[in-house]
Amino acid sequence: MSDETMGTSFSHLALSVEDLERQTAFYRDVLDFDVGDTYRSEGPRSSDLMEIEDACFDGVFMRRGGFYLELLAHGRQKGDGSRLRNPEQLGYAHTSFLVDDAAATVAAATEHGGTFLRSLELSFGRTEEKTQIFFLLDPEGNRIELISHPSEEEAGKHAEFLGAARVGWPAR
């Protein structure tokens, strides 16, 4: 069934963050997100809905193309002290972005507090063209994948490899 027949569509991805200003600047300046207005949510209704005792948080919605990201900064952070998540851990593994120049985006990310992890260049087609894939962390340890295809043909071959061509990936 399609989204239209189910009456559903993608809304957004939310990340809990420690420093709302720093994370907003990172996604705005490095990944070219448009930024909405900051809002505050608190009180018993928010606490009940979010299942957080005495909930009080500031949030901001951001948009890049048709992707919406909500950053939430709670007054009390509940991390275990570790920033880096194992990508095999159940749940969130990474957020992926198509970019024109992955190396330049990684350079901008490190200038804004991100951390480069690793990269790979490979061809999914039978050409000399190579897709670049980079992994990095935002300033608070959220894993990000950057993909740069050299051509539409190579992007199509990558989609075929992933079994994603039928669902219209990659959309630009």
Rosetta constraint file for C-alpha pairs under 8 A:
AtomPair CA 1 CA 5 HARMONIC 6.26 0.50
AtomPair CA 1 CA 6 HARMONIC 6.80 0.50
AtomPair CA 2 CA 6 HARMONIC 6.42 0.50
AtomPair CA 3 CA 7 HARMONIC 5.92 0.50
AtomPair CA 3 CA 8 HARMONIC 5.19 0.50
AtomPair CA 3 CA 9 HARMONIC 5.85 0.50
AtomPair CA 4 CA 8 HARMONIC 6.63 0.50
AtomPair CA 4 CA 9 HARMONIC 7.81 0.50
AtomPair CA 11 CA 68 HARMONIC 6.89 0.50
AtomPair CA 12 CA 67 HARMONIC 6.77 0.50
AtomPair CA 12 CA 68 HARMONIC 4.64 0.50
AtomPair CA 12 CA 69 HARMONIC 5.52 0.50
AtomPair CA 12 CA 70 HARMONIC 6.77 0.50
AtomPair CA 13 CA 68 HARMONIC 6.41 0.50
AtomPair CA 13 CA 69 HARMONIC 5.00 0.50
AtomPair CA 13 CA 70 HARMONIC 6.09 0.50
AtomPair CA 14 CA 69 HARMONIC 5.79 0.50
AtomPair CA 14 CA 70 HARMONIC 4.46 0.50
AtomPair CA 14 CA 71 HARMONIC 5.74 0.50
AtomPair CA 14 CA 72 HARMONIC 7.03 0.50
AtomPair CA 15 CA 69 HARMONIC 7.61 0.50
AtomPair CA 15 CA 70 HARMONIC 6.31 0.50
AtomPair CA 15 CA 71 HARMONIC 5.07 0.50
AtomPair CA 15 CA 72 HARMONIC 6.09 0.50
AtomPair CA 16 CA 71 HARMONIC 5.97 0.50
AtomPair CA 16 CA 72 HARMONIC 4.68 0.50
AtomPair CA 16 CA 73 HARMONIC 5.86 0.50
AtomPair CA 16 CA 74 HARMONIC 7.34 0.50
AtomPair CA 17 CA 23 HARMONIC 7.26 0.50
AtomPair CA 17 CA 71 HARMONIC 6.43 0.50
AtomPair CA 17 CA 72 HARMONIC 5.78 0.50
AtomPair CA 17 CA 73 HARMONIC 5.06 0.50
AtomPair CA 17 CA 74 HARMONIC 7.53 0.50
AtomPair CA 17 CA 140 HARMONIC 7.08 0.50
AtomPair CA 18 CA 73 HARMONIC 5.65 0.50
AtomPair CA 18 CA 74 HARMONIC 7.30 0.50
AtomPair CA 18 CA 77 HARMONIC 6.75 0.50
AtomPair CA 18 CA 140 HARMONIC 7.49 0.50
AtomPair CA 19 CA 23 HARMONIC 6.18 0.50
AtomPair CA 19 CA 73 HARMONIC 6.70 0.50
AtomPair CA 20 CA 24 HARMONIC 5.90 0.50
AtomPair CA 20 CA 58 HARMONIC 7.84 0.50
AtomPair CA 20 CA 59 HARMONIC 7.64 0.50
AtomPair CA 20 CA 71 HARMONIC 6.92 0.50
AtomPair CA 20 CA 72 HARMONIC 7.15 0.50
AtomPair CA 20 CA 73 HARMONIC 5.77 0.50
AtomPair CA 21 CA 25 HARMONIC 6.13 0.50
AtomPair CA 22 CA 26 HARMONIC 6.20 0.50
AtomPair CA 22 CA 139 HARMONIC 7.80 0.50
AtomPair CA 23 CA 27 HARMONIC 6.35 0.50
AtomPair CA 23 CA 71 HARMONIC 7.81 0.50
AtomPair CA 23 CA 138 HARMONIC 7.72 0.50
AtomPair CA 23 CA 139 HARMONIC 6.92 0.50
AtomPair CA 23 CA 140 HARMONIC 7.74 0.50
AtomPair CA 24 CA 28 HARMONIC 6.00 0.50
AtomPair CA 24 CA 35 HARMONIC 7.69 0.50
AtomPair CA 24 CA 60 HARMONIC 7.95 0.50
AtomPair CA 24 CA 71 HARMONIC 7.56 0.50
AtomPair CA 25 CA 29 HARMONIC 5.64 0.50
AtomPair CA 25 CA 30 HARMONIC 7.88 0.50
AtomPair CA 25 CA 112 HARMONIC 7.96 0.50
AtomPair CA 26 CA 30 HARMONIC 5.53 0.50
AtomPair CA 26 CA 31 HARMONIC 7.41 0.50
AtomPair CA 26 CA 109 HARMONIC 7.15 0.50
AtomPair CA 26 CA 112 HARMONIC 5.93 0.50
AtomPair CA 26 CA 113 HARMONIC 7.70 0.50
AtomPair CA 26 CA 138 HARMONIC 7.36 0.50
AtomPair CA 26 CA 139 HARMONIC 7.66 0.50
AtomPair CA 27 CA 31 HARMONIC 5.11 0.50
AtomPair CA 27 CA 32 HARMONIC 6.51 0.50
AtomPair CA 27 CA 33 HARMONIC 5.81 0.50
AtomPair CA 28 CA 32 HARMONIC 4.82 0.50
AtomPair CA 28 CA 33 HARMONIC 4.45 0.50
AtomPair CA 28 CA 34 HARMONIC 6.32 0.50
AtomPair CA 28 CA 35 HARMONIC 6.90 0.50
AtomPair CA 29 CA 33 HARMONIC 7.43 0.50
AtomPair CA 29 CA 108 HARMONIC 7.98 0.50
AtomPair CA 30 CA 105 HARMONIC 6.37 0.50
AtomPair CA 30 CA 108 HARMONIC 5.68 0.50
AtomPair CA 30 CA 109 HARMONIC 5.62 0.50
AtomPair CA 30 CA 112 HARMONIC 7.49 0.50
AtomPair CA 31 CA 64 HARMONIC 7.98 0.50
AtomPair CA 31 CA 105 HARMONIC 7.37 0.50
AtomPair CA 32 CA 64 HARMONIC 6.79 0.50
AtomPair CA 33 CA 62 HARMONIC 5.88 0.50
AtomPair CA 33 CA 63 HARMONIC 5.23 0.50
AtomPair CA 33 CA 64 HARMONIC 4.76 0.50
AtomPair CA 34 CA 62 HARMONIC 5.42 0.50
AtomPair CA 34 CA 63 HARMONIC 5.08 0.50
AtomPair CA 34 CA 64 HARMONIC 6.33 0.50
AtomPair CA 35 CA 60 HARMONIC 7.33 0.50
AtomPair CA 35 CA 61 HARMONIC 6.35 0.50
AtomPair CA 35 CA 62 HARMONIC 4.52 0.50
AtomPair CA 35 CA 63 HARMONIC 6.64 0.50
AtomPair CA 36 CA 60 HARMONIC 6.12 0.50
AtomPair CA 36 CA 61 HARMONIC 5.32 0.50
AtomPair CA 36 CA 62 HARMONIC 5.79 0.50
AtomPair CA 37 CA 60 HARMONIC 6.06 0.50
AtomPair CA 37 CA 61 HARMONIC 7.26 0.50
AtomPair CA 38 CA 58 HARMONIC 6.74 0.50
AtomPair CA 38 CA 59 HARMONIC 5.58 0.50
AtomPair CA 38 CA 60 HARMONIC 4.61 0.50
AtomPair CA 38 CA 61 HARMONIC 7.61 0.50
AtomPair CA 39 CA 58 HARMONIC 5.56 0.50
AtomPair CA 39 CA 59 HARMONIC 5.31 0.50
AtomPair CA 39 CA 60 HARMONIC 6.29 0.50
AtomPair CA 40 CA 56 HARMONIC 7.28 0.50
AtomPair CA 40 CA 57 HARMONIC 5.76 0.50
AtomPair CA 40 CA 58 HARMONIC 4.37 0.50
AtomPair CA 40 CA 59 HARMONIC 6.28 0.50
AtomPair CA 41 CA 46 HARMONIC 6.54 0.50
AtomPair CA 41 CA 55 HARMONIC 7.65 0.50
AtomPair CA 41 CA 56 HARMONIC 5.67 0.50
AtomPair CA 41 CA 57 HARMONIC 5.50 0.50
AtomPair CA 41 CA 58 HARMONIC 6.37 0.50
AtomPair CA 41 CA 59 HARMONIC 7.87 0.50
AtomPair CA 42 CA 46 HARMONIC 5.61 0.50
AtomPair CA 42 CA 47 HARMONIC 7.12 0.50
AtomPair CA 42 CA 54 HARMONIC 7.50 0.50
AtomPair CA 42 CA 55 HARMONIC 5.42 0.50
AtomPair CA 42 CA 56 HARMONIC 4.18 0.50
AtomPair CA 42 CA 57 HARMONIC 6.51 0.50
AtomPair CA 43 CA 47 HARMONIC 6.17 0.50
AtomPair CA 43 CA 54 HARMONIC 6.66 0.50
AtomPair CA 43 CA 55 HARMONIC 6.34 0.50
AtomPair CA 43 CA 56 HARMONIC 6.93 0.50
AtomPair CA 44 CA 48 HARMONIC 6.01 0.50
AtomPair CA 44 CA 54 HARMONIC 7.02 0.50
AtomPair CA 44 CA 55 HARMONIC 7.49 0.50
AtomPair CA 45 CA 49 HARMONIC 6.10 0.50
AtomPair CA 46 CA 50 HARMONIC 5.89 0.50
AtomPair CA 46 CA 51 HARMONIC 8.00 0.50
AtomPair CA 46 CA 52 HARMONIC 7.93 0.50
AtomPair CA 46 CA 55 HARMONIC 6.13 0.50
AtomPair CA 46 CA 56 HARMONIC 7.75 0.50
AtomPair CA 47 CA 51 HARMONIC 5.53 0.50
AtomPair CA 47 CA 52 HARMONIC 4.88 0.50
AtomPair CA 47 CA 53 HARMONIC 5.55 0.50
AtomPair CA 47 CA 54 HARMONIC 5.72 0.50
AtomPair CA 47 CA 55 HARMONIC 4.62 0.50
AtomPair CA 47 CA 56 HARMONIC 7.84 0.50
AtomPair CA 48 CA 52 HARMONIC 6.80 0.50
AtomPair CA 48 CA 53 HARMONIC 7.75 0.50
AtomPair CA 50 CA 55 HARMONIC 7.61 0.50
AtomPair CA 55 CA 74 HARMONIC 7.56 0.50
AtomPair CA 56 CA 74 HARMONIC 6.12 0.50
AtomPair CA 56 CA 75 HARMONIC 6.36 0.50
AtomPair CA 57 CA 72 HARMONIC 6.40 0.50
AtomPair CA 57 CA 73 HARMONIC 5.36 0.50
AtomPair CA 57 CA 74 HARMONIC 4.29 0.50
AtomPair CA 57 CA 75 HARMONIC 6.16 0.50
AtomPair CA 58 CA 72 HARMONIC 5.82 0.50
AtomPair CA 58 CA 73 HARMONIC 5.25 0.50
AtomPair CA 58 CA 74 HARMONIC 6.63 0.50
AtomPair CA 59 CA 70 HARMONIC 6.70 0.50
AtomPair CA 59 CA 71 HARMONIC 5.41 0.50
AtomPair CA 59 CA 72 HARMONIC 4.44 0.50
AtomPair CA 59 CA 73 HARMONIC 6.22 0.50
AtomPair CA 60 CA 70 HARMONIC 5.61 0.50
AtomPair CA 60 CA 71 HARMONIC 5.44 0.50
AtomPair CA 60 CA 72 HARMONIC 6.91 0.50
AtomPair CA 61 CA 68 HARMONIC 6.81 0.50
AtomPair CA 61 CA 69 HARMONIC 5.73 0.50
AtomPair CA 61 CA 70 HARMONIC 4.40 0.50
AtomPair CA 61 CA 71 HARMONIC 6.56 0.50
AtomPair CA 62 CA 68 HARMONIC 5.66 0.50
AtomPair CA 62 CA 69 HARMONIC 5.11 0.50
AtomPair CA 62 CA 70 HARMONIC 6.20 0.50
AtomPair CA 63 CA 67 HARMONIC 5.70 0.50
AtomPair CA 63 CA 68 HARMONIC 4.57 0.50
AtomPair CA 63 CA 69 HARMONIC 6.28 0.50
AtomPair CA 64 CA 68 HARMONIC 6.60 0.50
AtomPair CA 65 CA 172 HARMONIC 7.95 0.50
AtomPair CA 79 CA 83 HARMONIC 7.94 0.50
AtomPair CA 83 CA 140 HARMONIC 6.44 0.50
AtomPair CA 83 CA 141 HARMONIC 4.93 0.50
AtomPair CA 83 CA 142 HARMONIC 7.71 0.50
AtomPair CA 84 CA 141 HARMONIC 5.34 0.50
AtomPair CA 84 CA 142 HARMONIC 7.22 0.50
AtomPair CA 84 CA 143 HARMONIC 7.96 0.50
AtomPair CA 85 CA 89 HARMONIC 7.14 0.50
AtomPair CA 85 CA 93 HARMONIC 7.79 0.50
AtomPair CA 85 CA 141 HARMONIC 7.60 0.50
AtomPair CA 85 CA 142 HARMONIC 7.64 0.50
AtomPair CA 85 CA 143 HARMONIC 7.83 0.50
AtomPair CA 86 CA 93 HARMONIC 7.75 0.50
AtomPair CA 87 CA 92 HARMONIC 7.83 0.50
AtomPair CA 87 CA 93 HARMONIC 4.90 0.50
AtomPair CA 87 CA 94 HARMONIC 7.50 0.50
AtomPair CA 88 CA 93 HARMONIC 7.22 0.50
AtomPair CA 89 CA 93 HARMONIC 7.36 0.50
AtomPair CA 93 CA 143 HARMONIC 6.99 0.50
AtomPair CA 94 CA 142 HARMONIC 7.07 0.50
AtomPair CA 94 CA 143 HARMONIC 4.79 0.50
AtomPair CA 94 CA 144 HARMONIC 5.26 0.50
AtomPair CA 94 CA 145 HARMONIC 6.60 0.50
AtomPair CA 95 CA 143 HARMONIC 6.64 0.50
AtomPair CA 95 CA 144 HARMONIC 4.96 0.50
AtomPair CA 95 CA 145 HARMONIC 6.09 0.50
AtomPair CA 96 CA 144 HARMONIC 5.72 0.50
AtomPair CA 96 CA 145 HARMONIC 4.42 0.50
AtomPair CA 96 CA 146 HARMONIC 5.79 0.50
AtomPair CA 96 CA 147 HARMONIC 7.38 0.50
AtomPair CA 97 CA 144 HARMONIC 7.67 0.50
AtomPair CA 97 CA 145 HARMONIC 6.25 0.50
AtomPair CA 97 CA 146 HARMONIC 5.06 0.50
AtomPair CA 97 CA 147 HARMONIC 6.23 0.50
AtomPair CA 98 CA 146 HARMONIC 5.91 0.50
AtomPair CA 98 CA 147 HARMONIC 4.84 0.50
AtomPair CA 98 CA 148 HARMONIC 5.93 0.50
AtomPair CA 98 CA 149 HARMONIC 7.98 0.50
AtomPair CA 98 CA 170 HARMONIC 7.99 0.50
AtomPair CA 98 CA 172 HARMONIC 7.64 0.50
AtomPair CA 99 CA 105 HARMONIC 7.66 0.50
AtomPair CA 99 CA 146 HARMONIC 6.47 0.50
AtomPair CA 99 CA 147 HARMONIC 6.01 0.50
AtomPair CA 99 CA 148 HARMONIC 5.29 0.50
AtomPair CA 100 CA 148 HARMONIC 5.59 0.50
AtomPair CA 100 CA 149 HARMONIC 7.48 0.50
AtomPair CA 101 CA 105 HARMONIC 6.29 0.50
AtomPair CA 101 CA 148 HARMONIC 6.15 0.50
AtomPair CA 102 CA 106 HARMONIC 6.14 0.50
AtomPair CA 102 CA 132 HARMONIC 6.90 0.50
AtomPair CA 102 CA 133 HARMONIC 7.41 0.50
AtomPair CA 102 CA 134 HARMONIC 6.86 0.50
AtomPair CA 102 CA 146 HARMONIC 6.05 0.50
AtomPair CA 102 CA 147 HARMONIC 6.53 0.50
AtomPair CA 102 CA 148 HARMONIC 5.69 0.50
AtomPair CA 103 CA 107 HARMONIC 6.26 0.50
AtomPair CA 103 CA 134 HARMONIC 7.96 0.50
AtomPair CA 104 CA 108 HARMONIC 6.26 0.50
AtomPair CA 105 CA 109 HARMONIC 6.07 0.50
AtomPair CA 106 CA 110 HARMONIC 6.24 0.50
AtomPair CA 106 CA 116 HARMONIC 6.74 0.50
AtomPair CA 106 CA 134 HARMONIC 7.76 0.50
AtomPair CA 106 CA 136 HARMONIC 7.40 0.50
AtomPair CA 107 CA 111 HARMONIC 6.35 0.50
AtomPair CA 108 CA 112 HARMONIC 6.35 0.50
AtomPair CA 109 CA 113 HARMONIC 6.44 0.50
AtomPair CA 109 CA 114 HARMONIC 4.90 0.50
AtomPair CA 109 CA 115 HARMONIC 7.22 0.50
AtomPair CA 109 CA 138 HARMONIC 7.35 0.50
AtomPair CA 110 CA 114 HARMONIC 4.44 0.50
AtomPair CA 110 CA 115 HARMONIC 5.59 0.50
AtomPair CA 110 CA 116 HARMONIC 6.87 0.50
AtomPair CA 112 CA 139 HARMONIC 7.56 0.50
AtomPair CA 113 CA 138 HARMONIC 6.95 0.50
AtomPair CA 113 CA 139 HARMONIC 4.90 0.50
AtomPair CA 114 CA 136 HARMONIC 6.87 0.50
AtomPair CA 114 CA 137 HARMONIC 5.38 0.50
AtomPair CA 114 CA 138 HARMONIC 4.45 0.50
AtomPair CA 114 CA 139 HARMONIC 4.64 0.50
AtomPair CA 114 CA 140 HARMONIC 7.98 0.50
AtomPair CA 115 CA 136 HARMONIC 5.41 0.50
AtomPair CA 115 CA 137 HARMONIC 4.98 0.50
AtomPair CA 115 CA 138 HARMONIC 6.60 0.50
AtomPair CA 115 CA 139 HARMONIC 7.18 0.50
AtomPair CA 116 CA 134 HARMONIC 7.94 0.50
AtomPair CA 116 CA 135 HARMONIC 6.52 0.50
AtomPair CA 116 CA 136 HARMONIC 4.37 0.50
AtomPair CA 116 CA 137 HARMONIC 6.52 0.50
AtomPair CA 117 CA 134 HARMONIC 7.61 0.50
AtomPair CA 117 CA 135 HARMONIC 5.42 0.50
AtomPair CA 117 CA 136 HARMONIC 4.93 0.50
AtomPair CA 117 CA 137 HARMONIC 7.25 0.50
AtomPair CA 118 CA 134 HARMONIC 5.88 0.50
AtomPair CA 118 CA 135 HARMONIC 5.45 0.50
AtomPair CA 118 CA 136 HARMONIC 7.12 0.50
AtomPair CA 119 CA 132 HARMONIC 7.25 0.50
AtomPair CA 119 CA 133 HARMONIC 5.56 0.50
AtomPair CA 119 CA 134 HARMONIC 4.22 0.50
AtomPair CA 119 CA 135 HARMONIC 6.21 0.50
AtomPair CA 120 CA 132 HARMONIC 5.92 0.50
AtomPair CA 120 CA 133 HARMONIC 5.25 0.50
AtomPair CA 120 CA 134 HARMONIC 6.48 0.50
AtomPair CA 121 CA 130 HARMONIC 5.77 0.50
AtomPair CA 121 CA 131 HARMONIC 5.54 0.50
AtomPair CA 121 CA 132 HARMONIC 4.60 0.50
AtomPair CA 121 CA 133 HARMONIC 6.34 0.50
AtomPair CA 122 CA 130 HARMONIC 4.90 0.50
AtomPair CA 122 CA 131 HARMONIC 5.44 0.50
AtomPair CA 122 CA 132 HARMONIC 6.84 0.50
AtomPair CA 123 CA 127 HARMONIC 6.91 0.50
AtomPair CA 123 CA 128 HARMONIC 7.05 0.50
AtomPair CA 123 CA 129 HARMONIC 6.05 0.50
AtomPair CA 123 CA 130 HARMONIC 4.44 0.50
AtomPair CA 123 CA 131 HARMONIC 5.86 0.50
AtomPair CA 123 CA 154 HARMONIC 7.29 0.50
AtomPair CA 124 CA 130 HARMONIC 7.56 0.50
AtomPair CA 124 CA 131 HARMONIC 7.55 0.50
AtomPair CA 124 CA 154 HARMONIC 6.30 0.50
AtomPair CA 124 CA 157 HARMONIC 5.34 0.50
AtomPair CA 124 CA 158 HARMONIC 5.37 0.50
AtomPair CA 124 CA 161 HARMONIC 7.13 0.50
AtomPair CA 125 CA 129 HARMONIC 7.84 0.50
AtomPair CA 125 CA 153 HARMONIC 7.67 0.50
AtomPair CA 125 CA 154 HARMONIC 5.83 0.50
AtomPair CA 125 CA 157 HARMONIC 5.50 0.50
AtomPair CA 125 CA 158 HARMONIC 7.66 0.50
AtomPair CA 129 CA 150 HARMONIC 6.36 0.50
AtomPair CA 129 CA 151 HARMONIC 7.88 0.50
AtomPair CA 129 CA 154 HARMONIC 7.20 0.50
AtomPair CA 130 CA 149 HARMONIC 7.23 0.50
AtomPair CA 130 CA 150 HARMONIC 6.60 0.50
AtomPair CA 130 CA 154 HARMONIC 7.63 0.50
AtomPair CA 131 CA 147 HARMONIC 7.15 0.50
AtomPair CA 131 CA 148 HARMONIC 5.79 0.50
AtomPair CA 131 CA 149 HARMONIC 4.73 0.50
AtomPair CA 131 CA 150 HARMONIC 6.20 0.50
AtomPair CA 131 CA 154 HARMONIC 7.13 0.50
AtomPair CA 131 CA 155 HARMONIC 7.90 0.50
AtomPair CA 132 CA 146 HARMONIC 7.93 0.50
AtomPair CA 132 CA 147 HARMONIC 5.78 0.50
AtomPair CA 132 CA 148 HARMONIC 5.12 0.50
AtomPair CA 132 CA 149 HARMONIC 6.61 0.50
AtomPair CA 133 CA 145 HARMONIC 6.91 0.50
AtomPair CA 133 CA 146 HARMONIC 5.62 0.50
AtomPair CA 133 CA 147 HARMONIC 4.68 0.50
AtomPair CA 133 CA 148 HARMONIC 6.55 0.50
AtomPair CA 134 CA 145 HARMONIC 5.70 0.50
AtomPair CA 134 CA 146 HARMONIC 5.09 0.50
AtomPair CA 134 CA 147 HARMONIC 6.65 0.50
AtomPair CA 135 CA 143 HARMONIC 6.97 0.50
AtomPair CA 135 CA 144 HARMONIC 5.68 0.50
AtomPair CA 135 CA 145 HARMONIC 4.60 0.50
AtomPair CA 135 CA 146 HARMONIC 6.36 0.50
AtomPair CA 136 CA 143 HARMONIC 5.88 0.50
AtomPair CA 136 CA 144 HARMONIC 5.32 0.50
AtomPair CA 136 CA 145 HARMONIC 6.57 0.50
AtomPair CA 137 CA 141 HARMONIC 4.95 0.50
AtomPair CA 137 CA 142 HARMONIC 5.24 0.50
AtomPair CA 137 CA 143 HARMONIC 4.63 0.50
AtomPair CA 137 CA 144 HARMONIC 5.80 0.50
AtomPair CA 138 CA 142 HARMONIC 5.38 0.50
AtomPair CA 138 CA 143 HARMONIC 6.71 0.50
AtomPair CA 138 CA 144 HARMONIC 7.09 0.50
AtomPair CA 149 CA 154 HARMONIC 6.25 0.50
AtomPair CA 149 CA 155 HARMONIC 5.58 0.50
AtomPair CA 150 CA 154 HARMONIC 6.63 0.50
AtomPair CA 150 CA 155 HARMONIC 7.71 0.50
AtomPair CA 151 CA 155 HARMONIC 6.29 0.50
AtomPair CA 152 CA 156 HARMONIC 6.12 0.50
AtomPair CA 153 CA 157 HARMONIC 6.32 0.50
AtomPair CA 154 CA 158 HARMONIC 6.16 0.50
AtomPair CA 155 CA 159 HARMONIC 6.22 0.50
AtomPair CA 155 CA 170 HARMONIC 7.07 0.50
AtomPair CA 156 CA 160 HARMONIC 6.24 0.50
AtomPair CA 156 CA 165 HARMONIC 7.00 0.50
AtomPair CA 156 CA 170 HARMONIC 7.87 0.50
AtomPair CA 157 CA 161 HARMONIC 6.20 0.50
AtomPair CA 158 CA 162 HARMONIC 6.34 0.50
AtomPair CA 159 CA 163 HARMONIC 6.04 0.50
AtomPair CA 159 CA 164 HARMONIC 4.89 0.50
AtomPair CA 159 CA 165 HARMONIC 4.84 0.50
AtomPair CA 159 CA 169 HARMONIC 6.17 0.50
AtomPair CA 159 CA 170 HARMONIC 6.80 0.50
AtomPair CA 160 CA 164 HARMONIC 6.08 0.50
AtomPair CA 160 CA 165 HARMONIC 5.37 0.50
AtomPair CA 164 CA 168 HARMONIC 6.65 0.50
AtomPair CA 164 CA 169 HARMONIC 5.51 0.50
AtomPair CA 164 CA 170 HARMONIC 7.87 0.50
AtomPair CA 165 CA 169 HARMONIC 5.59 0.50
AtomPair CA 165 CA 170 HARMONIC 7.72 0.50
